[in-house]
Amino acid sequence: EQNKGLITHAVEINRLENEADRIHRQAVGQLFNDERDPIAVIKWKETLDFLEAATDRCEDVANVVEGVFVKHG
């Protein structure tokens, strides 16, 4: 069934976003532990935050698409 496939993909996107959150936390922690140059810390932290926000937006899109399919079949 098409809806089952959609739900499967939505669940996988959610799983991947959770994994991205975990990796983001780990990378930021490692950045603050290992990097001594404050400018490099700022640059890398901003880059990591941007990537994390992008994965959040992907999850948001999946949630909207899932909601439309649930509501309208």
N, C-alpha and C positions, 0 to 999 in steps of 0.2 A: 504494500500500500504506500502511496506517495507521502501521506502525512507521517507514517512511521519513519520513512527515510529522512524526512525533514527534521523530525524530533531527534533522530540519531545524530544528525549533523549538528544540531543546536547543542546537544549534550556534549559532543566532542569539542565544539568551539568553547563552551564553558570550561571544560577540563583544560584545554590549552591555555585559556586566559588565566586560570588558577596557577598553572605551571609557570606562566610568564611572570605572575606576581611573585612567586617563590624565587625565581631566578633574579628578578629585579632586586628583591630584598637582599639576596646573597651578594649580588654584584655591588650594590651600594655599600654594604658592610665591608666587603673586601676593598673597595675603593678607599674608604675612610681609614681602613687599617694599613693599607700598603702604600698609598700615594702620599708623598710629602709636599709636593708642589700645590699650593692652594689654588692657583689658576687652573691647573689640570683637574683638580677635584671639582671645581665649579663647572668646567666644560663637560667632563664626563658625567657628572651628576645630572646636568641638564639633558644630555643626550640619552642617558638611561631613563630619565623621567618621560622624555618625549616618546620613546619606544613603548614604555609601559602604558602611557595614555593612548597610544595607537591600538594596543591590544584591547584596552578597555572599550574603545569605540567599535572594534570588531564584535565584541561581545554584545554591545548595545544594539548593533544592527541585527545580529542573530536573534536577539530577544524580540525586537520589533517584528521581524519576519515571522518568527514562531507565533507571536501574538496574533498577527493577521491571519495566519493559517488556522489557528485554533478558533478564532472568532468567526471566520468566513468559510472555513473548510476548504 
